[in-house]
Amino acid sequence: QVQLVESGGGSVQAGGSLRLSCAASAYPARQDSWLCMGWFHQAPGKEREGVATIYTRGGYTTYVDSVKGRFTISQDNAKNSMYLQMNSLKVEDTGVYYCAAVYSPNARSCVITRNYDYWGQGTEVTVSS
């Protein structure tokens, strides 16, 4: 079982920055599987969608097109933590951001939202114009 706790949400004006953090409980190693970890965004009245993912083996990252060049996902394995640096925030970035994780033998599973088994409670981000 992997427990995830997000923090760092808040209210900013458009163009501003926030850094989200996701603290993971110590997770047991599995043979031939490593964690995919990701950030997911749910805007008001919309479905949850993937924003950025990272494969803990090798640090391979993916981003949805709308955040490329603005957001950066990173990990600190020593701290069992993952981060999302969000710059040049837009009003449409408003919503709840969730941290999630799943064990996978490869990085391909990281981009499929329904694959994720473990979810945090979410942290709210509000971007005003």
VEXVO-29417 format. One line per field, with one value per residue (C-alpha): x, y, z. Coordinates in Angstrom, 1 decimal, decimal comma. Each point is the difference from the previous one (the first is absolute). Layout:
// residues N
c1 = (X/...)
c2 = (Y/...)
c3 = (Z/...)
// end
This chain:
// residues 129
c1 = (0,0/1,3/-1,4/0,3/-0,4/0,0/0,8/0,8/-3,2/-1,4/-1,2/2,1/-0,5/0,5/3,7/1,0/1,6/-0,7/1,8/-2,0/1,5/-1,0/1,4/-0,2/0,1/2,9/-1,0/1,3/2,2/-1,5/1,9/0,1/-2,4/0,5/-2,3/-1,7/-0,9/-2,1/-1,9/-3,6/-2,2/-3,7/-1,5/-3,5/-2,6/2,5/1,6/3,3/2,9/3,7/2,3/3,5/1,4/3,4/1,3/2,1/2,4/2,0/-2,1/-1,8/-2,5/-3,1/-2,1/-3,4/0,4/-1,7/2,6/3,2/2,5/-1,9/-0,1/2,9/-0,4/2,8/0,7/2,2/0,4/1,8/-3,0/-2,6/-1,4/-1,2/-0,4/-1,8/1,5/-2,7/1,0/-1,9/-3,2/-3,2/-3,6/-0,8/2,6/-2,5/-1,3/1,0/3,4/0,4/3,1/-0,2/2,2/0,1/2,5/1,0/2,7/0,5/-0,7/-2,8/-2,6/0,7/-2,1/-3,2/-2,1/-2,1/3,1/0,7/-0,7/1,0/-1,4/0,5/-2,8/0,8/1,1/-1,9/1,5/-1,8/1,3/-1,7/0,2)
c2 = (0,0/3,4/3,1/3,3/3,5/3,1/3,6/3,3/1,1/3,5/3,1/2,0/2,4/-1,0/0,0/-1,1/-3,2/-2,7/-3,2/-3,0/-2,8/-3,6/-2,0/-3,7/-2,5/-2,4/-2,5/-3,6/-0,9/-2,4/-2,3/1,5/2,8/3,6/2,8/2,2/3,2/2,8/3,2/0,2/3,0/0,2/3,3/1,0/-2,1/-1,9/-3,4/-0,7/0,1/-0,7/2,9/-1,5/-3,3/-1,4/-3,5/-0,5/-2,3/2,3/3,2/-0,2/2,8/0,8/3,2/0,8/2,6/2,8/0,1/-0,7/2,8/1,2/-2,9/-2,3/-3,3/-1,3/-2,5/-0,3/-3,8/0,6/1,8/-2,2/3,2/1,4/3,6/2,1/3,4/2,0/3,3/2,4/-1,2/0,6/0,3/-3,4/-1,6/0,5/-3,1/-2,8/-1,7/-3,6/-2,1/-3,6/-3,1/-3,5/-2,7/-0,8/-2,0/2,7/3,7/-0,5/-0,5/3,4/1,9/-2,0/1,6/-3,1/-2,0/1,9/-1,8/2,5/3,5/2,9/2,2/2,9/3,6/2,9/2,6/3,2/2,3/3,3/2,5)
c3 = (0,0/-1,0/1,8/-1,6/1,4/-2,1/1,1/-1,5/-1,6/0,4/-1,8/-2,5/-2,7/-3,6/-0,9/3,5/1,2/2,5/1,0/0,9/2,1/0,4/2,9/-0,3/2,8/-0,2/-2,6/-0,3/-2,9/-2,5/-2,3/-3,5/0,8/0,8/0,8/-2,6/1,8/-1,5/0,5/-1,1/-0,3/0,4/-1,0/1,3/-1,7/-2,1/0,1/1,5/-2,5/0,1/0,2/0,5/0,9/1,0/0,1/3,1/-1,9/-2,1/0,5/-3,3/-0,2/-2,1/-0,2/-1,4/-2,8/1,8/2,7/-2,0/0,7/3,0/2,5/1,1/1,8/2,2/2,7/3,0/0,7/3,2/1,4/-1,8/-1,5/-3,3/-1,0/-2,6/-0,7/-1,7/-1,7/-2,2/1,5/-2,0/1,2/-1,6/2,3/2,8/1,7/2,3/-0,6/1,0/0,5/-1,0/-0,3/-1,5/-0,2/-3,6/-1,7/-2,6/-0,5/-2,6/2,7/1,5/-2,5/0,5/2,8/0,7/0,8/3,2/3,2/2,7/0,3/2,3/1,3/-2,3/0,4/-1,4/-2,4/-0,9/-2,7/-0,3/-2,9)
// end
